[in-house]
Amino acid sequence: MATLAVTRRQALWWRLGRQHLLAGAADATEVVRTLGAVSIFGSDPDLAVRRRLASPGAPGEVQRALDEGRLVRTFSFRGSVQLMAPDTAGTYLALRAAGRQWALRSWVDHYRLQPDEWPALREIVRGVVAAGPVPPQAVADELTRYPRFAHLAKEFAGPNHTFLKPFAWQGDLALGPDPGGPLMLQSPAVALHWGGIPDLDEAGRQAVL
């Protein structure tokens, strides 16, 4: 069977093209969709995105895209905050949620919350952030009205955001559009073309493609 020889130069050229570094993308959403996600921390996401645009324009493109709902900012890979394209974010979030971290014994014991209690809790959180952007304290205040979940109010009110992450992975909340301001929560559905969280099997196929 004949084999096709690919040189290192050809491979690097192909990768540059895939990264929109040879021919720029049409807009910020296309860049982020191609890359899967762009990290907020430890880098300059605006520079990373604008460098890959056919017409880079003025600085602040990422912020404009967030304000207009063309990008979504949420907890995703490694539990850190990423920029994602609204129409494909659900695919990757479904995979991130597949580990069901909230069902681990350490989580059940620490948060005193059984896995089968999450659906009711998630419904409450979705109801609060639907009016967002709202501060996490708004969720904490609402939880105090429910005896079963009142002890979790401090998890939203405190500076540790670990407990918020599974809600993001399951599509219940996203982060507000201002990376430089105080943490705010909103529904990811406010983003244009938000596709929701697909079935895990379908998400796996989409992610591979």
C-alpha positions as CSV (number, residue, x, y, z in Angstrom):
1,M,0.0,0.0,0.0
2,A,1.4,3.4,-1.0
3,T,2.1,5.9,1.7
4,L,2.0,9.7,1.3
5,A,5.1,11.5,2.6
6,V,4.4,14.7,4.5
7,T,7.2,17.0,5.3
8,R,7.6,18.9,8.6
9,R,7.2,22.1,6.6
10,Q,3.9,20.9,5.0
11,A,2.6,19.8,8.4
12,L,3.4,23.2,10.0
13,W,1.9,25.0,7.0
14,W,-1.3,23.0,7.4
15,R,-1.5,23.8,11.1
16,L,-1.0,27.5,10.6
17,G,-3.9,27.4,8.2
18,R,-6.1,25.6,10.6
19,Q,-5.2,28.2,13.2
20,H,-6.4,31.0,10.9
21,L,-2.8,32.3,10.9
22,L,-2.5,32.3,7.1
23,A,-5.9,33.4,6.0
24,G,-7.8,35.2,8.7
25,A,-11.3,34.3,9.8
26,A,-14.4,36.4,9.2
27,D,-15.1,37.2,12.8
28,A,-14.3,36.4,16.4
29,T,-17.0,33.7,16.7
30,E,-15.4,31.7,13.8
31,V,-11.9,32.0,15.4
32,V,-13.2,30.7,18.8
33,R,-15.3,28.0,17.2
34,T,-12.3,26.7,15.3
35,L,-10.1,26.7,18.3
36,G,-12.8,25.1,20.5
37,A,-12.1,27.6,23.3
38,V,-9.8,30.5,24.2
39,S,-8.5,30.9,27.7
40,I,-9.2,34.1,29.6
41,F,-6.4,33.8,32.1
42,G,-2.6,33.8,31.5
43,S,-3.0,35.2,28.0
44,D,-4.4,38.1,26.0
45,P,-7.6,36.6,24.5
46,D,-8.3,39.8,22.4
47,L,-4.9,39.6,20.8
48,A,-5.2,35.9,20.2
49,V,-8.5,36.4,18.5
50,R,-7.7,39.6,16.5
51,R,-4.5,38.0,15.2
52,R,-6.6,35.4,13.5
53,L,-9.1,37.8,11.8
54,A,-8.9,38.7,8.1
55,S,-9.7,42.3,9.2
56,P,-8.4,42.7,12.8
57,G,-10.0,46.0,13.5
58,A,-9.5,47.9,16.8
59,P,-8.6,46.3,20.1
60,G,-11.6,45.2,22.1
61,E,-13.1,42.8,19.6
62,V,-13.5,40.1,22.3
63,Q,-15.4,42.4,24.6
64,R,-17.6,43.6,21.7
65,A,-18.4,39.9,20.9
66,L,-19.2,39.2,24.5
67,D,-21.5,42.2,24.8
68,E,-23.3,41.3,21.6
69,G,-23.7,37.6,22.6
70,R,-21.4,36.4,19.8
71,L,-19.2,34.7,22.4
72,V,-19.9,33.2,25.7
73,R,-17.6,33.2,28.8
74,T,-17.9,30.2,31.1
75,F,-16.2,27.6,33.2
76,S,-15.1,24.8,30.9
77,F,-11.9,22.9,30.4
78,R,-9.7,22.3,33.5
79,G,-12.4,24.2,35.4
80,S,-11.0,27.5,34.2
81,V,-12.8,30.3,32.4
82,Q,-12.8,30.1,28.6
83,L,-14.3,32.0,25.7
84,M,-16.5,29.7,23.6
85,A,-18.7,30.0,20.5
86,P,-22.3,29.7,21.6
87,D,-23.4,27.2,18.9
88,T,-20.6,24.7,19.8
89,A,-20.0,25.4,23.5
90,G,-22.7,22.9,24.6
91,T,-20.8,20.1,22.8
92,Y,-17.7,20.5,24.9
93,L,-19.6,21.3,28.1
94,A,-21.5,18.0,27.7
95,L,-18.2,16.2,27.7
96,R,-16.9,18.1,30.6
97,A,-20.0,17.3,32.6
98,A,-19.8,13.6,31.8
99,G,-17.5,12.9,34.7
100,R,-20.4,13.8,37.1
101,Q,-18.0,15.4,39.6
102,W,-21.0,16.2,41.8
103,A,-21.6,12.5,42.3
104,L,-18.2,11.8,43.8
105,R,-18.3,10.8,47.4
106,S,-16.0,13.7,48.4
107,W,-18.5,16.1,46.8
108,V,-21.6,14.4,48.3
109,D,-20.0,14.5,51.8
110,H,-18.6,18.0,51.6
111,Y,-21.6,19.7,50.2
112,R,-24.2,17.4,51.9
113,L,-26.0,17.1,48.6
114,Q,-27.0,13.8,46.9
115,P,-26.7,13.5,43.1
116,D,-30.5,13.0,42.8
117,E,-31.0,16.4,44.5
118,W,-29.1,18.3,41.8
119,P,-32.1,18.7,39.3
120,A,-34.1,20.6,41.8
121,L,-31.2,22.8,42.8
122,R,-30.3,23.5,39.2
123,E,-33.9,24.6,38.5
124,I,-33.6,27.2,41.2
125,V,-30.3,28.5,39.9
126,R,-31.6,28.7,36.4
127,G,-34.5,30.8,37.6
128,V,-32.2,33.3,39.3
129,V,-29.7,33.8,36.5
130,A,-32.4,34.0,33.8
131,A,-32.8,37.7,34.9
132,G,-29.0,38.2,34.8
133,P,-26.4,39.3,34.8
134,V,-26.8,39.0,38.5
135,P,-24.1,38.6,41.3
136,P,-23.6,35.2,42.8
137,Q,-25.1,36.7,46.0
138,A,-28.5,36.8,44.3
139,V,-28.4,33.0,44.0
140,A,-27.3,32.7,47.6
141,D,-30.2,34.9,48.8
142,E,-32.7,32.7,46.9
143,L,-31.3,29.5,48.3
144,T,-31.9,30.7,51.8
145,R,-35.6,30.4,51.1
146,Y,-35.3,26.6,50.7
147,P,-34.5,24.6,53.9
148,R,-32.9,21.7,51.9
149,F,-30.5,24.0,50.1
150,A,-30.0,26.9,52.5
151,H,-26.6,25.6,53.7
152,L,-25.3,25.9,50.1
153,A,-25.9,29.7,50.0
154,K,-22.4,30.3,51.3
155,E,-21.0,28.4,48.3
156,F,-22.3,31.1,46.0
157,A,-21.7,34.0,48.4
158,G,-18.0,33.1,49.1
159,P,-15.0,33.7,46.9
160,N,-14.4,30.1,46.1
161,H,-16.2,29.3,42.8
162,T,-15.7,25.6,42.7
163,F,-19.3,24.8,43.4
164,L,-20.5,27.0,40.5
165,K,-18.6,25.0,37.9
166,P,-20.9,22.0,37.5
167,F,-23.8,24.4,36.8
168,A,-21.8,25.9,34.0
169,W,-20.9,22.5,32.6
170,Q,-24.6,21.5,32.5
171,G,-25.6,24.7,30.8
172,D,-27.4,26.3,33.8
173,L,-25.3,29.4,33.9
174,A,-22.6,31.3,32.2
175,L,-20.4,34.2,33.3
176,G,-21.3,37.8,32.6
177,P,-19.8,39.6,29.6
178,D,-17.3,41.8,31.5
179,P,-14.1,39.9,32.3
180,G,-12.7,42.9,34.1
181,G,-15.6,43.5,36.4
182,P,-17.0,41.7,39.4
183,L,-18.2,38.1,38.8
184,M,-21.7,38.1,37.4
185,L,-23.9,35.2,36.4
186,Q,-26.4,34.9,33.5
187,S,-28.1,32.3,31.4
188,P,-26.0,31.1,28.4
189,A,-29.2,31.3,26.4
190,V,-28.8,35.0,26.1
191,A,-25.9,34.4,23.7
192,L,-26.8,34.3,20.0
193,H,-27.2,30.8,18.6
194,W,-26.8,29.0,22.0
195,G,-27.3,25.4,21.1
196,G,-28.0,24.0,24.5
197,I,-26.3,20.8,25.9
198,P,-26.7,17.9,23.5
199,D,-27.0,14.3,24.4
200,L,-23.6,12.9,25.4
201,D,-23.3,10.4,22.6
202,E,-24.1,13.1,20.0
203,A,-21.7,15.5,21.8
204,G,-18.9,13.0,21.5
205,R,-19.4,12.6,17.7
206,Q,-19.6,16.4,17.2
207,A,-16.5,17.0,19.3
208,V,-14.4,14.5,17.3
209,L,-15.5,16.0,14.0
